[in-house]
Amino acid sequence: MAVGDFNGDGKPDLVTSNDDGTVSVLLNTTAAGDGTSSFGAQQTFNAGGLGFVAVADLNDDGRPDIVVANLNDGGTGSVSVLLNTTTAGASAPQFAPQQTFSAGRWLCGSGRLQRRRTS
């Protein structure tokens, strides 16, 4: 799971990787000063594989994008990128179709993601 303000409203939204190769984004709908968190319905996007999720502005447009380290890609080692196309203040997130990039093989042991050395 990762956190980012996907719709530019100043509230931290959530993204999580799902076991079916998708990611779910939940926009924060909590009212200012409210003691209870609330989120809109999950919006699901194809991410190419189950994996670790990170959030960063990859194309320098001021919007956080989603990166997924794909762990179930048949051992090829890839990452998927979903560029954020959400309009500021939108009630539903939008992302460009996923792009997949080769990144080498990954190992997951002792709770840390590590790049596997290949000869």
Biopython code that builds the backbone (N, CA, C, O; Angstrom):
import numpy as np
from Bio.PDB.StructureBuilder import StructureBuilder

atoms = [
    (1, "MET", "N", (0.839, -1.166, 0.000)),
    (1, "MET", "CA", (0.000, 0.000, 0.000)),
    (1, "MET", "C", (0.888, 1.234, 0.000)),
    (1, "MET", "O", (1.989, 1.227, 0.551)),
    (2, "ALA", "N", (0.386, 2.301, -0.632)),
    (2, "ALA", "CA", (1.098, 3.573, -0.649)),
    (2, "ALA", "C", (0.074, 4.701, -0.559)),
    (2, "ALA", "O", (-1.126, 4.489, -0.728)),
    (3, "VAL", "N", (0.574, 5.898, -0.289)),
    (3, "VAL", "CA", (-0.280, 7.061, -0.093)),
    (3, "VAL", "C", (0.163, 8.175, -1.024)),
    (3, "VAL", "O", (1.359, 8.409, -1.192)),
    (4, "GLY", "N", (-0.802, 8.867, -1.633)),
    (4, "GLY", "CA", (-0.521, 10.023, -2.475)),
    (4, "GLY", "C", (-1.792, 10.811, -2.688)),
    (4, "GLY", "O", (-2.887, 10.258, -2.587)),
    (5, "ASP", "N", (-1.667, 12.085, -2.978)),
    (5, "ASP", "CA", (-2.841, 12.926, -3.247)),
    (5, "ASP", "C", (-3.139, 12.864, -4.743)),
    (5, "ASP", "O", (-2.669, 13.705, -5.510)),
    (6, "PHE", "N", (-3.913, 11.874, -5.152)),
    (6, "PHE", "CA", (-4.120, 11.601, -6.576)),
    (6, "PHE", "C", (-5.022, 12.610, -7.279)),
    (6, "PHE", "O", (-4.908, 12.794, -8.491)),
    (7, "ASN", "N", (-5.916, 13.269, -6.541)),
    (7, "ASN", "CA", (-6.821, 14.230, -7.185)),
    (7, "ASN", "C", (-6.534, 15.683, -6.783)),
    (7, "ASN", "O", (-7.332, 16.574, -7.076)),
    (8, "GLY", "N", (-5.416, 15.921, -6.125)),
    (8, "GLY", "CA", (-4.970, 17.275, -5.851)),
    (8, "GLY", "C", (-5.837, 18.080, -4.904)),
    (8, "GLY", "O", (-5.847, 19.309, -4.967)),
    (9, "ASP", "N", (-6.570, 17.402, -4.022)),
    (9, "ASP", "CA", (-7.426, 18.131, -3.084)),
    (9, "ASP", "C", (-6.769, 18.347, -1.725)),
    (9, "ASP", "O", (-7.401, 18.858, -0.800)),
    (10, "GLY", "N", (-5.497, 17.956, -1.605)),
    (10, "GLY", "CA", (-4.771, 18.151, -0.357)),
    (10, "GLY", "C", (-4.959, 17.053, 0.660)),
    (10, "GLY", "O", (-4.408, 17.135, 1.758)),
    (11, "LYS", "N", (-5.725, 16.021, 0.330)),
    (11, "LYS", "CA", (-5.966, 14.910, 1.254)),
    (11, "LYS", "C", (-5.202, 13.674, 0.775)),
    (11, "LYS", "O", (-5.140, 13.417, -0.427)),
    (12, "PRO", "N", (-4.618, 12.905, 1.705)),
    (12, "PRO", "CA", (-3.889, 11.701, 1.308)),
    (12, "PRO", "C", (-4.848, 10.578, 0.895)),
    (12, "PRO", "O", (-5.713, 10.164, 1.668)),
    (13, "ASP", "N", (-4.674, 10.098, -0.338)),
    (13, "ASP", "CA", (-5.470, 8.989, -0.874)),
    (13, "ASP", "C", (-4.652, 7.701, -0.761)),
    (13, "ASP", "O", (-3.450, 7.751, -0.503)),
    (14, "LEU", "N", (-5.293, 6.560, -0.952)),
    (14, "LEU", "CA", (-4.646, 5.258, -0.802)),
    (14, "LEU", "C", (-4.586, 4.519, -2.129)),
    (14, "LEU", "O", (-5.483, 4.649, -2.962)),
    (15, "VAL", "N", (-3.513, 3.733, -2.325)),
    (15, "VAL", "CA", (-3.421, 2.794, -3.442)),
    (15, "VAL", "C", (-2.874, 1.486, -2.899)),
    (15, "VAL", "O", (-1.953, 1.474, -2.082)),
    (16, "THR", "N", (-3.451, 0.390, -3.360)),
    (16, "THR", "CA", (-3.013, -0.928, -2.927)),
    (16, "THR", "C", (-2.961, -1.871, -4.123)),
    (16, "THR", "O", (-3.730, -1.729, -5.073)),
    (17, "SER", "N", (-2.056, -2.822, -4.065)),
    (17, "SER", "CA", (-1.927, -3.836, -5.103)),
    (17, "SER", "C", (-2.871, -4.990, -4.785)),
    (17, "SER", "O", (-2.991, -5.406, -3.633)),
    (18, "ASN", "N", (-3.535, -5.499, -5.806)),
    (18, "ASN", "CA", (-4.471, -6.608, -5.636)),
    (18, "ASN", "C", (-3.890, -7.879, -6.246)),
    (18, "ASN", "O", (-3.038, -7.810, -7.132)),
    (19, "ASP", "N", (-4.348, -9.046, -5.774)),
    (19, "ASP", "CA", (-3.788, -10.315, -6.249)),
    (19, "ASP", "C", (-4.210, -10.686, -7.655)),
    (19, "ASP", "O", (-3.787, -11.727, -8.158)),
    (20, "ASP", "N", (-5.032, -9.872, -8.312)),
    (20, "ASP", "CA", (-5.454, -10.168, -9.683)),
    (20, "ASP", "C", (-4.713, -9.318, -10.718)),
    (20, "ASP", "O", (-5.125, -9.257, -11.876)),
    (21, "GLY", "N", (-3.615, -8.657, -10.307)),
    (21, "GLY", "CA", (-2.837, -7.855, -11.235)),
    (21, "GLY", "C", (-3.346, -6.441, -11.417)),
    (21, "GLY", "O", (-2.974, -5.763, -12.375)),
    (22, "THR", "N", (-4.188, -5.992, -10.513)),
    (22, "THR", "CA", (-4.710, -4.634, -10.566)),
    (22, "THR", "C", (-4.252, -3.854, -9.341)),
    (22, "THR", "O", (-3.723, -4.422, -8.385)),
    (23, "VAL", "N", (-4.463, -2.547, -9.386)),
    (23, "VAL", "CA", (-4.304, -1.715, -8.204)),
    (23, "VAL", "C", (-5.633, -1.039, -7.933)),
    (23, "VAL", "O", (-6.392, -0.753, -8.859)),
    (24, "SER", "N", (-5.915, -0.787, -6.673)),
    (24, "SER", "CA", (-7.126, -0.066, -6.283)),
    (24, "SER", "C", (-6.734, 1.270, -5.684)),
    (24, "SER", "O", (-5.827, 1.352, -4.855)),
    (25, "VAL", "N", (-7.429, 2.319, -6.111)),
    (25, "VAL", "CA", (-7.221, 3.663, -5.583)),
    (25, "VAL", "C", (-8.486, 4.065, -4.832)),
    (25, "VAL", "O", (-9.595, 3.934, -5.350)),
    (26, "LEU", "N", (-8.310, 4.551, -3.618)),
    (26, "LEU", "CA", (-9.419, 5.032, -2.804)),
    (26, "LEU", "C", (-9.163, 6.491, -2.473)),
    (26, "LEU", "O", (-8.197, 6.814, -1.782)),
    (27, "LEU", "N", (-10.031, 7.380, -2.968)),
    (27, "LEU", "CA", (-9.876, 8.798, -2.715)),
    (27, "LEU", "C", (-10.400, 9.152, -1.327)),
    (27, "LEU", "O", (-11.460, 8.682, -0.913)),
    (28, "ASN", "N", (-9.662, 9.969, -0.631)),
    (28, "ASN", "CA", (-9.995, 10.392, 0.720)),
    (28, "ASN", "C", (-11.153, 11.391, 0.664)),
    (28, "ASN", "O", (-11.068, 12.413, -0.016)),
    (29, "THR", "N", (-12.223, 11.089, 1.375)),
    (29, "THR", "CA", (-13.393, 11.966, 1.430)),
    (29, "THR", "C", (-13.631, 12.506, 2.841)),
    (29, "THR", "O", (-14.706, 13.025, 3.141)),
    (30, "THR", "N", (-12.623, 12.382, 3.701)),
    (30, "THR", "CA", (-12.756, 12.826, 5.085)),
    (30, "THR", "C", (-12.942, 14.337, 5.144)),
    (30, "THR", "O", (-12.184, 15.086, 4.527)),
    (31, "ALA", "N", (-13.946, 14.780, 5.881)),
    (31, "ALA", "CA", (-14.167, 16.217, 6.070)),
    (31, "ALA", "C", (-13.114, 16.778, 7.009)),
    (31, "ALA", "O", (-12.663, 16.094, 7.927)),
    (32, "ALA", "N", (-12.721, 18.036, 6.776)),
    (32, "ALA", "CA", (-11.729, 18.694, 7.624)),
    (32, "ALA", "C", (-12.169, 18.656, 9.083)),
    (32, "ALA", "O", (-13.306, 19.008, 9.399)),
    (33, "GLY", "N", (-11.282, 18.234, 9.965)),
    (33, "GLY", "CA", (-11.562, 18.191, 11.386)),
    (33, "GLY", "C", (-12.353, 16.986, 11.847)),
    (33, "GLY", "O", (-12.563, 16.814, 13.047)),
    (34, "ASP", "N", (-12.803, 16.137, 10.911)),
    (34, "ASP", "CA", (-13.583, 14.955, 11.282)),
    (34, "ASP", "C", (-12.686, 13.955, 11.998)),
    (34, "ASP", "O", (-11.527, 13.787, 11.618)),
    (35, "GLY", "N", (-13.190, 13.302, 13.004)),
    (35, "GLY", "CA", (-12.436, 12.324, 13.768)),
    (35, "GLY", "C", (-12.445, 10.936, 13.172)),
    (35, "GLY", "O", (-11.784, 10.039, 13.694)),
    (36, "THR", "N", (-13.183, 10.735, 12.081)),
    (36, "THR", "CA", (-13.283, 9.437, 11.438)),
    (36, "THR", "C", (-12.892, 9.562, 9.971)),
    (36, "THR", "O", (-13.408, 10.420, 9.254)),
    (37, "SER", "N", (-11.985, 8.709, 9.530)),
    (37, "SER", "CA", (-11.574, 8.713, 8.125)),
    (37, "SER", "C", (-12.664, 8.122, 7.252)),
    (37, "SER", "O", (-13.387, 7.216, 7.666)),
    (38, "SER", "N", (-12.775, 8.648, 6.028)),
    (38, "SER", "CA", (-13.695, 8.058, 5.060)),
    (38, "SER", "C", (-13.063, 8.133, 3.671)),
    (38, "SER", "O", (-12.308, 9.053, 3.356)),
    (39, "PHE", "N", (-13.397, 7.139, 2.858)),
    (39, "PHE", "CA", (-12.850, 7.032, 1.509)),
    (39, "PHE", "C", (-13.957, 6.674, 0.538)),
    (39, "PHE", "O", (-14.916, 5.990, 0.896)),
    (40, "GLY", "N", (-13.818, 7.146, -0.708)),
    (40, "GLY", "CA", (-14.774, 6.809, -1.755)),
    (40, "GLY", "C", (-14.609, 5.352, -2.172)),
    (40, "GLY", "O", (-13.695, 4.662, -1.721)),
    (41, "ALA", "N", (-15.502, 4.901, -3.033)),
    (41, "ALA", "CA", (-15.446, 3.520, -3.530)),
    (41, "ALA", "C", (-14.135, 3.292, -4.275)),
    (41, "ALA", "O", (-13.617, 4.189, -4.939)),
    (42, "GLN", "N", (-13.614, 2.084, -4.152)),
    (42, "GLN", "CA", (-12.364, 1.759, -4.835)),
    (42, "GLN", "C", (-12.535, 1.839, -6.340)),
    (42, "GLN", "O", (-13.547, 1.415, -6.899)),
    (43, "GLN", "N", (-11.514, 2.395, -6.979)),
    (43, "GLN", "CA", (-11.437, 2.422, -8.435)),
    (43, "GLN", "C", (-10.261, 1.527, -8.805)),
    (43, "GLN", "O", (-9.168, 1.694, -8.265)),
    (44, "THR", "N", (-10.468, 0.579, -9.719)),
    (44, "THR", "CA", (-9.465, -0.429, -10.026)),
    (44, "THR", "C", (-8.855, -0.180, -11.400)),
    (44, "THR", "O", (-9.554, 0.158, -12.355)),
    (45, "PHE", "N", (-7.527, -0.355, -11.480)),
    (45, "PHE", "CA", (-6.781, -0.141, -12.716)),
    (45, "PHE", "C", (-5.840, -1.311, -12.960)),
    (45, "PHE", "O", (-5.244, -1.832, -12.018)),
    (46, "ASN", "N", (-5.700, -1.732, -14.216)),
    (46, "ASN", "CA", (-4.799, -2.819, -14.566)),
    (46, "ASN", "C", (-3.368, -2.374, -14.323)),
    (46, "ASN", "O", (-2.954, -1.301, -14.763)),
    (47, "ALA", "N", (-2.612, -3.218, -13.610)),
    (47, "ALA", "CA", (-1.226, -2.884, -13.289)),
    (47, "ALA", "C", (-0.249, -3.933, -13.775)),
    (47, "ALA", "O", (0.957, -3.773, -13.587)),
    (48, "GLY", "N", (-0.723, -4.992, -14.387)),
    (48, "GLY", "CA", (0.168, -5.982, -14.965)),
    (48, "GLY", "C", (0.612, -7.087, -14.033)),
    (48, "GLY", "O", (1.074, -8.125, -14.506)),
    (49, "GLY", "N", (0.494, -6.911, -12.750)),
    (49, "GLY", "CA", (0.916, -7.968, -11.840)),
    (49, "GLY", "C", (0.828, -7.545, -10.393)),
    (49, "GLY", "O", (0.780, -6.359, -10.070)),
    (50, "LEU", "N", (0.808, -8.536, -9.536)),
    (50, "LEU", "CA", (0.810, -8.321, -8.094)),
    (50, "LEU", "C", (2.190, -7.849, -7.679)),
    (50, "LEU", "O", (3.193, -8.380, -8.154)),
    (51, "GLY", "N", (2.255, -6.872, -6.809)),
    (51, "GLY", "CA", (3.573, -6.443, -6.367)),
    (51, "GLY", "C", (3.543, -5.296, -5.398)),
    (51, "GLY", "O", (2.490, -4.875, -4.920)),
    (52, "PHE", "N", (4.726, -4.801, -5.122)),
    (52, "PHE", "CA", (4.883, -3.660, -4.232)),
    (52, "PHE", "C", (4.504, -2.390, -4.977)),
    (52, "PHE", "O", (4.780, -2.253, -6.168)),
    (53, "VAL", "N", (3.873, -1.468, -4.273)),
    (53, "VAL", "CA", (3.387, -0.236, -4.881)),
    (53, "VAL", "C", (4.174, 0.953, -4.326)),
    (53, "VAL", "O", (4.461, 1.024, -3.131)),
    (54, "ALA", "N", (4.512, 1.875, -5.211)),
    (54, "ALA", "CA", (5.148, 3.129, -4.807)),
    (54, "ALA", "C", (4.452, 4.268, -5.539)),
    (54, "ALA", "O", (3.819, 4.067, -6.575)),
    (55, "VAL", "N", (4.581, 5.463, -4.983)),
    (55, "VAL", "CA", (3.964, 6.653, -5.565)),
    (55, "VAL", "C", (5.051, 7.711, -5.753)),
    (55, "VAL", "O", (5.809, 8.004, -4.829)),
    (56, "ALA", "N", (5.120, 8.282, -6.960)),
    (56, "ALA", "CA", (6.083, 9.344, -7.259)),
    (56, "ALA", "C", (5.608, 10.095, -8.497)),
    (56, "ALA", "O", (4.907, 9.529, -9.335)),
    (57, "ASP", "N", (5.982, 11.350, -8.615)),
    (57, "ASP", "CA", (5.663, 12.141, -9.803)),
    (57, "ASP", "C", (6.750, 11.873, -10.845)),
    (57, "ASP", "O", (7.775, 12.555, -10.867)),
    (58, "LEU", "N", (6.525, 10.885, -11.701)),
    (58, "LEU", "CA", (7.547, 10.437, -12.643)),
    (58, "LEU", "C", (7.729, 11.360, -13.839)),
    (58, "LEU", "O", (8.819, 11.416, -14.408)),
    (59, "ASN", "N", (6.694, 12.080, -14.230)),
    (59, "ASN", "CA", (6.788, 12.916, -15.438)),
    (59, "ASN", "C", (6.749, 14.413, -15.114)),
    (59, "ASN", "O", (6.532, 15.233, -16.006)),
    (60, "ASP", "N", (6.956, 14.766, -13.861)),
    (60, "ASP", "CA", (7.088, 16.153, -13.418)),
    (60, "ASP", "C", (5.906, 17.038, -13.821)),
    (60, "ASP", "O", (6.083, 18.185, -14.229)),
    (61, "ASP", "N", (4.685, 16.474, -13.697)),
    (61, "ASP", "CA", (3.489, 17.267, -14.002)),
    (61, "ASP", "C", (2.747, 17.700, -12.741)),
    (61, "ASP", "O", (1.664, 18.280, -12.819)),
    (62, "GLY", "N", (3.338, 17.415, -11.574)),
    (62, "GLY", "CA", (2.725, 17.812, -10.317)),
    (62, "GLY", "C", (1.713, 16.831, -9.769)),
    (62, "GLY", "O", (1.115, 17.080, -8.723)),
    (63, "ARG", "N", (1.508, 15.704, -10.465)),
    (63, "ARG", "CA", (0.554, 14.688, -10.001)),
    (63, "ARG", "C", (1.292, 13.395, -9.686)),
    (63, "ARG", "O", (2.167, 12.985, -10.449)),
    (64, "PRO", "N", (0.955, 12.742, -8.567)),
    (64, "PRO", "CA", (1.628, 11.490, -8.214)),
    (64, "PRO", "C", (1.185, 10.345, -9.113)),
    (64, "PRO", "O", (-0.008, 10.132, -9.327)),
    (65, "ASP", "N", (2.161, 9.615, -9.635)),
    (65, "ASP", "CA", (1.921, 8.450, -10.480)),
    (65, "ASP", "C", (2.117, 7.189, -9.651)),
    (65, "ASP", "O", (2.629, 7.252, -8.533)),
    (66, "ILE", "N", (1.712, 6.042, -10.193)),
    (66, "ILE", "CA", (1.806, 4.770, -9.483)),
    (66, "ILE", "C", (2.831, 3.877, -10.174)),
    (66, "ILE", "O", (2.841, 3.754, -11.398)),
    (67, "VAL", "N", (3.700, 3.250, -9.362)),
    (67, "VAL", "CA", (4.692, 2.290, -9.855)),
    (67, "VAL", "C", (4.471, 0.984, -9.118)),
    (67, "VAL", "O", (4.320, 0.976, -7.896)),
    (68, "VAL", "N", (4.451, -0.135, -9.859)),
    (68, "VAL", "CA", (4.261, -1.457, -9.258)),
    (68, "VAL", "C", (5.427, -2.358, -9.659)),
    (68, "VAL", "O", (5.684, -2.544, -10.848)),
    (69, "ALA", "N", (6.132, -2.916, -8.676)),
    (69, "ALA", "CA", (7.157, -3.926, -8.933)),
    (69, "ALA", "C", (6.438, -5.259, -9.070)),
    (69, "ALA", "O", (5.973, -5.818, -8.076)),
    (70, "ASN", "N", (6.343, -5.772, -10.286)),
    (70, "ASN", "CA", (5.557, -6.974, -10.565)),
    (70, "ASN", "C", (6.289, -8.220, -10.086)),
    (70, "ASN", "O", (7.392, -8.520, -10.544)),
    (71, "LEU", "N", (5.667, -8.939, -9.165)),
    (71, "LEU", "CA", (6.269, -10.137, -8.594)),
    (71, "LEU", "C", (5.762, -11.418, -9.245)),
    (71, "LEU", "O", (6.365, -12.477, -9.070)),
    (72, "ASN", "N", (4.673, -11.337, -9.986)),
    (72, "ASN", "CA", (4.117, -12.547, -10.606)),
    (72, "ASN", "C", (4.144, -12.435, -12.128)),
    (72, "ASN", "O", (3.171, -12.771, -12.803)),
    (73, "ASP", "N", (5.269, -11.960, -12.656)),
    (73, "ASP", "CA", (5.387, -11.768, -14.100)),
    (73, "ASP", "C", (6.169, -12.891, -14.767)),
    (73, "ASP", "O", (6.752, -12.698, -15.833)),
    (74, "GLY", "N", (6.181, -14.058, -14.142)),
    (74, "GLY", "CA", (6.882, -15.201, -14.714)),
    (74, "GLY", "C", (8.383, -15.158, -14.502)),
    (74, "GLY", "O", (9.124, -15.864, -15.185)),
    (75, "GLY", "N", (8.841, -14.345, -13.570)),
    (75, "GLY", "CA", (10.256, -14.293, -13.255)),
    (75, "GLY", "C", (11.072, -13.365, -14.125)),
    (75, "GLY", "O", (12.296, -13.326, -14.000)),
    (76, "THR", "N", (10.422, -12.609, -15.013)),
    (76, "THR", "CA", (11.180, -11.729, -15.907)),
    (76, "THR", "C", (11.634, -10.451, -15.226)),
    (76, "THR", "O", (12.601, -9.831, -15.669)),
    (77, "GLY", "N", (10.966, -10.045, -14.170)),
    (77, "GLY", "CA", (11.346, -8.840, -13.447)),
    (77, "GLY", "C", (10.943, -7.584, -14.170)),
    (77, "GLY", "O", (11.711, -7.052, -14.972)),
    (78, "SER", "N", (9.751, -7.102, -13.901)),
    (78, "SER", "CA", (9.274, -5.897, -14.569)),
    (78, "SER", "C", (8.627, -4.951, -13.571)),
    (78, "SER", "O", (8.258, -5.339, -12.462)),
    (79, "VAL", "N", (8.502, -3.708, -13.991)),
    (79, "VAL", "CA", (7.751, -2.719, -13.236)),
    (79, "VAL", "C", (6.698, -2.135, -14.162)),
    (79, "VAL", "O", (6.921, -1.980, -15.362)),
    (80, "SER", "N", (5.555, -1.817, -13.589)),
    (80, "SER", "CA", (4.485, -1.167, -14.333)),
    (80, "SER", "C", (4.330, 0.254, -13.832)),
    (80, "SER", "O", (4.445, 0.521, -12.636)),
    (81, "VAL", "N", (4.068, 1.167, -14.763)),
    (81, "VAL", "CA", (3.879, 2.574, -14.436)),
    (81, "VAL", "C", (2.500, 2.995, -14.911)),
    (81, "VAL", "O", (2.120, 2.743, -16.054)),
    (82, "LEU", "N", (1.753, 3.643, -14.019)),
    (82, "LEU", "CA", (0.460, 4.235, -14.368)),
    (82, "LEU", "C", (0.576, 5.737, -14.144)),
    (82, "LEU", "O", (0.662, 6.197, -13.005)),
    (83, "LEU", "N", (0.578, 6.503, -15.240)),
    (83, "LEU", "CA", (0.690, 7.957, -15.134)),
    (83, "LEU", "C", (-0.659, 8.548, -14.770)),
    (83, "LEU", "O", (-1.683, 8.199, -15.357)),
    (84, "ASN", "N", (-0.650, 9.439, -13.804)),
    (84, "ASN", "CA", (-1.860, 10.062, -13.283)),
    (84, "ASN", "C", (-2.380, 11.097, -14.274)),
    (84, "ASN", "O", (-1.656, 12.014, -14.661)),
    (85, "THR", "N", (-3.641, 10.947, -14.684)),
    (85, "THR", "CA", (-4.289, 11.914, -15.584)),
    (85, "THR", "C", (-5.511, 12.547, -14.922)),
    (85, "THR", "O", (-6.351, 13.144, -15.596)),
    (86, "THR", "N", (-5.606, 12.414, -13.604)),
    (86, "THR", "CA", (-6.757, 12.913, -12.857)),
    (86, "THR", "C", (-6.783, 14.437, -12.856)),
    (86, "THR", "O", (-5.761, 15.080, -12.617)),
    (87, "THR", "N", (-7.947, 15.009, -13.123)),
    (87, "THR", "CA", (-8.135, 16.449, -13.039)),
    (87, "THR", "C", (-8.182, 16.860, -11.569)),
    (87, "THR", "O", (-8.767, 16.163, -10.740)),
    (88, "ALA", "N", (-7.562, 17.998, -11.255)),
    (88, "ALA", "CA", (-7.552, 18.482, -9.867)),
    (88, "ALA", "C", (-8.973, 18.602, -9.331)),
    (88, "ALA", "O", (-9.844, 19.184, -9.978)),
    (89, "GLY", "N", (-9.203, 18.042, -8.131)),
    (89, "GLY", "CA", (-10.508, 18.099, -7.482)),
    (89, "GLY", "C", (-11.511, 17.071, -7.963)),
    (89, "GLY", "O", (-12.649, 17.062, -7.492)),
    (90, "ALA", "N", (-11.120, 16.193, -8.900)),
    (90, "ALA", "CA", (-12.037, 15.184, -9.443)),
    (90, "ALA", "C", (-12.509, 14.233, -8.349)),
    (90, "ALA", "O", (-11.804, 13.993, -7.369)),
    (91, "SER", "N", (-13.710, 13.700, -8.533)),
    (91, "SER", "CA", (-14.259, 12.751, -7.558)),
    (91, "SER", "C", (-13.891, 11.313, -7.885)),
    (91, "SER", "O", (-14.180, 10.409, -7.101)),
    (92, "ALA", "N", (-13.249, 11.086, -9.046)),
    (92, "ALA", "CA", (-12.794, 9.741, -9.424)),
    (92, "ALA", "C", (-11.399, 9.862, -10.041)),
    (92, "ALA", "O", (-11.160, 10.758, -10.851)),
    (93, "PRO", "N", (-10.482, 8.974, -9.669)),
    (93, "PRO", "CA", (-9.131, 9.024, -10.222)),
    (93, "PRO", "C", (-9.098, 8.504, -11.653)),
    (93, "PRO", "O", (-9.937, 7.693, -12.047)),
    (94, "GLN", "N", (-8.134, 8.970, -12.422)),
    (94, "GLN", "CA", (-7.914, 8.482, -13.788)),
    (94, "GLN", "C", (-6.426, 8.315, -14.012)),
    (94, "GLN", "O", (-5.620, 9.130, -13.564)),
    (95, "PHE", "N", (-6.072, 7.246, -14.713)),
    (95, "PHE", "CA", (-4.672, 6.963, -15.023)),
    (95, "PHE", "C", (-4.569, 6.500, -16.463)),
    (95, "PHE", "O", (-5.475, 5.848, -16.981)),
    (96, "ALA", "N", (-3.455, 6.841, -17.112)),
    (96, "ALA", "CA", (-3.180, 6.345, -18.455)),
    (96, "ALA", "C", (-3.004, 4.827, -18.374)),
    (96, "ALA", "O", (-2.682, 4.303, -17.307)),
    (97, "PRO", "N", (-3.211, 4.111, -19.490)),
    (97, "PRO", "CA", (-2.977, 2.661, -19.468)),
    (97, "PRO", "C", (-1.559, 2.352, -18.996)),
    (97, "PRO", "O", (-0.621, 3.098, -19.275)),
    (98, "GLN", "N", (-1.422, 1.258, -18.287)),
    (98, "GLN", "CA", (-0.131, 0.875, -17.723)),
    (98, "GLN", "C", (0.919, 0.697, -18.805)),
    (98, "GLN", "O", (0.639, 0.220, -19.905)),
    (99, "GLN", "N", (2.129, 1.093, -18.461)),
    (99, "GLN", "CA", (3.302, 0.831, -19.284)),
    (99, "GLN", "C", (4.182, -0.106, -18.473)),
    (99, "GLN", "O", (4.328, 0.077, -17.264)),
    (100, "THR", "N", (4.773, -1.108, -19.122)),
    (100, "THR", "CA", (5.605, -2.080, -18.415)),
    (100, "THR", "C", (7.036, -1.985, -18.917)),
    (100, "THR", "O", (7.291, -1.879, -20.116)),
    (101, "PHE", "N", (7.965, -2.026, -17.965)),
    (101, "PHE", "CA", (9.382, -1.905, -18.271)),
    (101, "PHE", "C", (10.149, -3.047, -17.621)),
    (101, "PHE", "O", (9.860, -3.424, -16.485)),
    (102, "SER", "N", (11.124, -3.597, -18.336)),
    (102, "SER", "CA", (11.983, -4.630, -17.781)),
    (102, "SER", "C", (12.871, -4.006, -16.718)),
    (102, "SER", "O", (13.416, -2.919, -16.907)),
    (103, "ALA", "N", (13.011, -4.707, -15.597)),
    (103, "ALA", "CA", (13.804, -4.165, -14.495)),
    (103, "ALA", "C", (14.720, -5.212, -13.876)),
    (103, "ALA", "O", (15.299, -4.963, -12.819)),
    (104, "GLY", "N", (14.864, -6.350, -14.489)),
    (104, "GLY", "CA", (15.675, -7.413, -13.900)),
    (104, "GLY", "C", (14.858, -8.209, -12.912)),
    (104, "GLY", "O", (13.738, -7.827, -12.570)),
    (105, "ARG", "N", (15.403, -9.295, -12.459)),
    (105, "ARG", "CA", (14.683, -10.164, -11.532)),
    (105, "ARG", "C", (14.716, -9.610, -10.127)),
    (105, "ARG", "O", (15.663, -8.936, -9.721)),
    (106, "TRP", "N", (13.642, -9.915, -9.381)),
    (106, "TRP", "CA", (13.507, -9.426, -8.011)),
    (106, "TRP", "C", (13.418, -10.592, -7.049)),
    (106, "TRP", "O", (12.834, -11.628, -7.370)),
    (107, "LEU", "N", (13.985, -10.430, -5.889)),
    (107, "LEU", "CA", (13.860, -11.396, -4.800)),
    (107, "LEU", "C", (13.141, -10.726, -3.655)),
    (107, "LEU", "O", (13.344, -9.541, -3.392)),
    (108, "CYS", "N", (12.315, -11.470, -2.984)),
    (108, "CYS", "CA", (11.666, -10.921, -1.799)),
    (108, "CYS", "C", (11.959, -11.859, -0.642)),
    (108, "CYS", "O", (11.403, -12.954, -0.556)),
    (109, "GLY", "N", (12.818, -11.426, 0.223)),
    (109, "GLY", "CA", (13.176, -12.228, 1.388)),
    (109, "GLY", "C", (13.327, -11.309, 2.585)),
    (109, "GLY", "O", (13.733, -10.156, 2.440)),
    (110, "SER", "N", (13.018, -11.786, 3.704)),
    (110, "SER", "CA", (13.120, -11.035, 4.960)),
    (110, "SER", "C", (12.390, -9.702, 4.891)),
    (110, "SER", "O", (12.799, -8.732, 5.530)),
    (111, "GLY", "N", (11.293, -9.651, 4.106)),
    (111, "GLY", "CA", (10.473, -8.458, 4.061)),
    (111, "GLY", "C", (11.011, -7.327, 3.209)),
    (111, "GLY", "O", (10.429, -6.242, 3.204)),
    (112, "ARG", "N", (12.112, -7.543, 2.481)),
    (112, "ARG", "CA", (12.675, -6.489, 1.654)),
    (112, "ARG", "C", (12.718, -6.936, 0.190)),
    (112, "ARG", "O", (13.004, -8.095, -0.109)),
    (113, "LEU", "N", (12.436, -6.024, -0.688)),
    (113, "LEU", "CA", (12.526, -6.275, -2.122)),
    (113, "LEU", "C", (13.944, -5.997, -2.555)),
    (113, "LEU", "O", (14.474, -4.916, -2.298)),
    (114, "GLN", "N", (14.574, -6.972, -3.216)),
    (114, "GLN", "CA", (15.964, -6.816, -3.644)),
    (114, "GLN", "C", (16.094, -7.223, -5.098)),
    (114, "GLN", "O", (15.420, -8.143, -5.563)),
    (115, "ARG", "N", (16.964, -6.531, -5.807)),
    (115, "ARG", "CA", (17.232, -6.899, -7.186)),
    (115, "ARG", "C", (18.181, -8.077, -7.203)),
    (115, "ARG", "O", (19.198, -8.065, -6.509)),
    (116, "ARG", "N", (17.857, -9.116, -8.002)),
    (116, "ARG", "CA", (18.686, -10.296, -8.098)),
    (116, "ARG", "C", (19.816, -10.029, -9.086)),
    (116, "ARG", "O", (19.593, -9.511, -10.181)),
    (117, "ARG", "N", (21.008, -10.384, -8.690)),
    (117, "ARG", "CA", (22.149, -10.233, -9.580)),
    (117, "ARG", "C", (22.141, -11.340, -10.616)),
    (117, "ARG", "O", (21.923, -12.508, -10.295)),
    (118, "THR", "N", (22.379, -10.965, -11.845)),
    (118, "THR", "CA", (22.483, -11.956, -12.915)),
    (118, "THR", "C", (23.848, -11.842, -13.539)),
    (118, "THR", "O", (24.420, -10.754, -13.607)),
    (119, "SER", "N", (24.381, -12.978, -14.002)),
    (119, "SER", "CA", (25.711, -12.935, -14.587)),
    (119, "SER", "C", (25.670, -12.863, -16.087)),
    (119, "SER", "O", (26.718, -12.820, -16.732)),
]
sb = StructureBuilder()
sb.init_structure("model")
sb.init_model(0)
sb.init_chain("A")
sb.init_seg("    ")
for serial, (resi, resn, name, xyz) in enumerate(atoms, 1):
    if name == "N":
        sb.init_residue(resn, " ", resi, " ")
    sb.init_atom(name, np.array(xyz, "f"), 0.0, 1.0, " ", f" {name:<3s}", serial, name[0])
structure = sb.get_structure()
